Amino acid sequence: MAMPEEFHELARAVNNWGRWGPADERGTLNLLTPEAVRAGAALARHGRLFPLALGLSANGPQTGMVPGRLNPLRTMLSVNEPLTGDPADVSFSDDIVIMGLQAATHWDALAHATYAGRLYNGFPTSTVTTAGARHCGADKIGAVAGRGVLLDVARARGVERLPAGHAITADDLDAAADLAGLIVTPGDIVLVRTGHIQLLHAGDRNGYTYPSPGMSLGTVRWLRTRDVAAVAIDTLTFEVFPCERPDLLLPVHLLHLVEMGLLQGQNFDLEALAADCAADGEYRFLLCATPEPFTGALGAPVAPVAVK
């Protein structure tokens, strides 16, 4: 299906190819300059820690909607096995896990999405093969730490969670920033709360999966104009699903990953952090969110921690 001209116009407007050189594979993470990281570190004032990752278990958010994505399947390799054969000596227990790298809380690698022969920064799509991604894989993400900002769209709209299928607009993001009393600045790591993950916590895995609120096409220029380093959300699909237009399937993924080189995260659990931000009025924090560096991977699990 050919993309409509409105999509191509937006793609040209937000494109970052060549901005950080022809060999760049990190995209907007280049905006995490030493100054940006120091700005984030300065926000760790009280030592309060907020883990943002979902637990890794067979009861995770994968229901089969995305074919092949498995929740973690963990089993034992050994149970109190004596290293020497003598149980009086040192013994060890080990286990092993099989899981989709995007099963739970994760970052998408820039090579995760391609279209029309396009991969971020002009690398050939042929470099993504059954062996993985030669360019723009999860191993190229590297360290992710800096000033995190929470845009609590649900709270800004006066609801516990956004309605399923709500398309988050630029006005929604402005309202959340106004609620937080902050200005999103270059190099920020933006976390967008919809409250939708409450369904998963309540055991409604299918309701969490579909339909889902999420980012709309109208937010793409907003993030590009503010030069955010990365953006994550508390839903499985990231963008609104079903999609806004029948002739555009997951267009926000394409614009973020392919055109902008913008790191994108899903299934971030923002509930405890949001409650604390609402209580103390501080929606800025140090965010540490470096993913597991699987070589050539198209996504990577991450256990983000916000520090206030």
Disulfide bonds with the S-S distance in Angstrom:
none
